[in-house]
Every structure is written in C-alpha cells, then in structure tokens.
Amino acid sequence: MIKINNLNFGYRKNQLLFKNMSMQLSTGHIYGLLGKNGAGKSTLLKNIAGLVYADSGSMDVMGYDPSKRQPALLTEICFIPEEFYLPSIKIDAFVKANAAFYPNFDHPYFTALLAEFDIPVTQKLIDMSYGQKKKVIIAFGLATQAKLVIMDEPTNGLDIPSKAQFRKIMASALTEDRCIIISTHQVRDLDNLIDTVIMLDENSVALKASVEEITNRLCFKRVKELDDKVIYAEPSLAGYNAVMQNFHQEDSKLDLELLFNAVLAEKNKLKPIFN
Amino acid sequence: MEFRDNKAIYLQIAEYVCEHILLGKWNTDEKVPSVREMAVELEVNPNTVMRTYELLQNKNIINNKRGIGFFVADDAIANVKSYRKTQFMDDELPVVFRNVYLLNIGFDELESRYNTFVKETFNP
C-alpha cells in the first residue's frame, strides 16, 4: 500500500529530519508509530498524506505520488491531525460540505459513530469541547471509508469511556483492504490494538516489526537479578522489568514502554536481533 | 475482560475461549464469536484474535467451517483439558515446585491440604 524509498526530508535545507528512510506498509494492519518528541512522527504522516514534500527519494501510496495530490488518491486517505480547526457550523452542514469529496461516504455509519461517541449533534462544532471535536473528525474520517487511515495522537483529549469506545471502533474498522497508521505517546491506550510497531529515532526507522516478530525474538519479564542475558531493564517493586533475547521460545506480553526505552538505550544490541 | 501483564494477549484470549467451553457457555457445534466480534468485545487487534483462533484450531478445540465461521469442535472439552494440562505442567507447576522446595514443604502436608481443598471446593 505504501512504499517509501530513500526518503530525505527536512524543514530546513541543511537540517535533515529523515535521511534515506525506506519502509513498506501493507493493508490489513494497524501500525503504531512511536518516537520521541521531535523524532518526526507527524512529519512522516504528513509526507504520506502529501501535506509536505520530500527533498529526494520516492513515496508511493496506492500507486500514486501523494505530493501530486490527485483526487483519486485523496478520496482514499483519511487524515486525523493532532491539531485541527472546525468551523462555526453544525454537523449536518459540515457533512454536506465535505462528504461529497468521498464517493463512498457512509452516512448511516457516521450517524452510528456519533451516537456511540455520545456527540450532541445539534451543537455548533466550534462550541464543542476539544474531545468532542476530536470524536467528530474521527467519526467523519472513518465514515469516508478511505483505505488509508492516518491518525496523529487520536486518543489525546478523549475521556476514559471514549478511549474504550475508540478501541472498539478501531478493532472493527480494520479490514483486509485497509491500512491504519496511528502515531501515539499514549501506548497504554493502544497497545493491544497495534499489530506492528514502527519506531523512529535518529533520522530513520529504528525498528519496524510485528508484535509477533518482537515477542518471538525478545522476552519481556520480571527478574530478580540482572545478568548478561538482560539487554535492558528498569527497576520495579519486585526486582526488574527486563528485556532479553528469547532463547527458549517463551510467549511473553509485549511491554511497549519498555521496548521503546530499550530501543533508545540499547540500539546496538537490538539491531542484530532484528536483522 | 482484564488482561494480565505477564502473558501474551493471544494466549490470554485462548484461555478466555477455553474457559467458556469448560463452563458450558459454548457447546460442541455451537458458533463462537467471529474474529471481528471478539476483537471489538476485547478491544484488541483482529489479527491477534486470528492468531488465537489458529492456535485453537491446531489444538482441535474449534474448527473453521469455510464461509460460516468458527465452531466448537467435537472433542473440545477433552482437548481443552489436555491443552491446559500441558500449560499447567510446563508453566505453572515449576513456580509451585520452586516454592515447595524453598519453603521445605513436605509432600504429605501438600497431599492433606490438597484433599481438604477438593472436599471443601468441589463436594461441599
């Protein structure tokens, strides 16, 4: 679905954010895009959606170059940005003005999502809280039936019940012909929803692997003492939460926060395990 | 369903399905929730549920009727028991043994505890 080849990108000429980045994403997956502040998560999403242009290298999304912004591709992209502006109109007027750009827009599904998110449909968008606005654009984005769904920090601003509803909605939104990319810092909101982890660090992709691949190669567990098998560990109440190489085919649960810190701290030890 | 933090999610979902079968909530030849239904209910990725269902298919606990869905297999209860027994022997018993050894607990003491437990729990 997405082929990124030797992408170079920087907001300033002499300061590259991505250096020779290459990656492929396919349909039927929910990708979790992780990285420190300023690692370029939002920028990568904007490159994919054609909102910013690469300095060199190629970006192919469903056979199109997104920077050309051809309508045939744009109708298949749903982009939920972290910061957004909604006008001073009601939802029905918003739909009337915008749904026409998406030939497959599913009105009954949109209505059902608004009801599930408990949105006051008669209120003007501008008067809604940040969380409510966010839920409106998530509902609108999914109702477009776009094949590529890109979400930048979608759970920011959602209250506790809405986060659970969001997870249910995303679990049902994943189909074989859809590709969903979610960037997040709130890994605990989404860790069971993501099936493939993409981590950005130091101008490139530090890790891209499915949860299954990660837990086949690494083992996440509590240990009492550290030994040389431990790649990375953090102290906890009963000893340490440790990441180690999975020599005995143990089936452990991926701890995304621990993995994130391990990738930042022990890149050189982890690289050979995933190559 | 609350997930514990020490076991792979797909295995925890397998336990959840096994539990439903052992408790007689889902019987032989009955349809189990579709991959999508289960993913929505548990708020997990459908690919994770698919991995669970593939595992349970290999253990002959559920089977896939093409185009219709997944059903509880004929000998599901027996197969659940043998699957859970293997898991208990491999994963849980070593932890118990470790404590039995470290705390110097005798087997005769364990046996009488076990007998009391069975009497109180299953034949009150």
Boltz contact constraints between the chains, C-beta under 6 A:
constraints:
  - contact:
      token1: [A, 30]
      token2: [B, 45]
      max_distance: 6.0
  - contact:
      token1: [A, 167]
      token2: [B, 43]
      max_distance: 6.0
  - contact:
      token1: [A, 168]
      token2: [B, 40]
      max_distance: 6.0
  - contact:
      token1: [A, 168]
      token2: [B, 43]
      max_distance: 6.0
  - contact:
      token1: [A, 171]
      token2: [B, 39]
      max_distance: 6.0
  - contact:
      token1: [A, 171]
      token2: [B, 40]
      max_distance: 6.0
  - contact:
      token1: [A, 172]
      token2: [B, 36]
      max_distance: 6.0
  - contact:
      token1: [A, 172]
      token2: [B, 40]
      max_distance: 6.0
  - contact:
      token1: [A, 174]
      token2: [B, 46]
      max_distance: 6.0
  - contact:
      token1: [A, 192]
      token2: [B, 9]
      max_distance: 6.0
  - contact:
      token1: [A, 192]
      token2: [B, 44]
      max_distance: 6.0
  - contact:
      token1: [A, 193]
      token2: [B, 45]
      max_distance: 6.0
  - contact:
      token1: [A, 195]
      token2: [B, 45]
      max_distance: 6.0
  - contact:
      token1: [A, 195]
      token2: [B, 47]
      max_distance: 6.0
  - contact:
      token1: [A, 251]
      token2: [B, 8]
      max_distance: 6.0
  - contact:
      token1: [A, 251]
      token2: [B, 11]
      max_distance: 6.0
  - contact:
      token1: [A, 253]
      token2: [B, 7]
      max_distance: 6.0
  - contact:
      token1: [A, 253]
      token2: [B, 8]
      max_distance: 6.0
